[in-house]
């Protein structure tokens, strides 16, 4: 297997409609669109129908690792205020178990938790099972006890592991206390192998042993930015696994995120389209 996404598939309530969501959905659909063998490891409820899963099935994603273990699938309420924003957690399925990764071997394993369903133990199993392991810190530090919040201290559970991590600026600020994205990425890179901080339409900052880059996003006509950060993370991991330089990996991942916003929902993004946007990604070394 080339790419395996681990975490909760979600149901997202957006503008009165319910659709498929979660980092595993967006990441796996993107990987499959590149022609990679992509698989999802998840736990869901009986309410996640075959019709709702159709986008992933049609993309060719392997869903044999999806288990129905809870009453209701993890469900978020998302509102649009210029950009997408989660406003609440309606339901949460049970956590991923290390045993769910039994037999998994992959080039890239993308840990994409949405509500603290992935533990350090699961991450350690993933590191033993994959050539490169990604962790989206959003689902680690986000809390829902009293409305949407962030507890940056929760990221400490994974500190020191050989991971490529992603956070948006708000999440990175909660973890590091830094308002400046470059400083936040640098602080994160002291905790993990490689770190990235996305800045929406502004692009991303990436810090790795190879160096420190800022990548400015190309202008596109955006329809829907839900899942753009998930696509960015998947693309960054895939690029690094393929042996891209840091500069080219930055171009590829930022272009992929931009291309994903031209579509609605977790669907494939053709590699040719990503590559056509890459020259418009301005990369500078910091």
Secondary structure, 3 states (H helix, E strand, C coil): CCEEEECCCEEEEECCEEEEECHHHHHHHHHHHCCCCEEEEEEEECCCCHHHHHHHHHHCCEEEEEEEEECCCCEEEEEECCCEEEEEEEECCCCCCHHHHCCCCEEEEEECCCCCCCCHHHHHHHHHHEEEEEEECHHHHEECCCCCEECHHHHHHHCCCCCEEEEEHHHHHHHHCCCCHHHHHHHHHCCCCEEEEECHHHCEEEEECCEEEEEECCCCCCCCCCCHHHHHHHHHHHHHHCCCCHHHHHHHHHHHHHHHCCCCCCCCCCHHHHHHHHCCCEEEEC
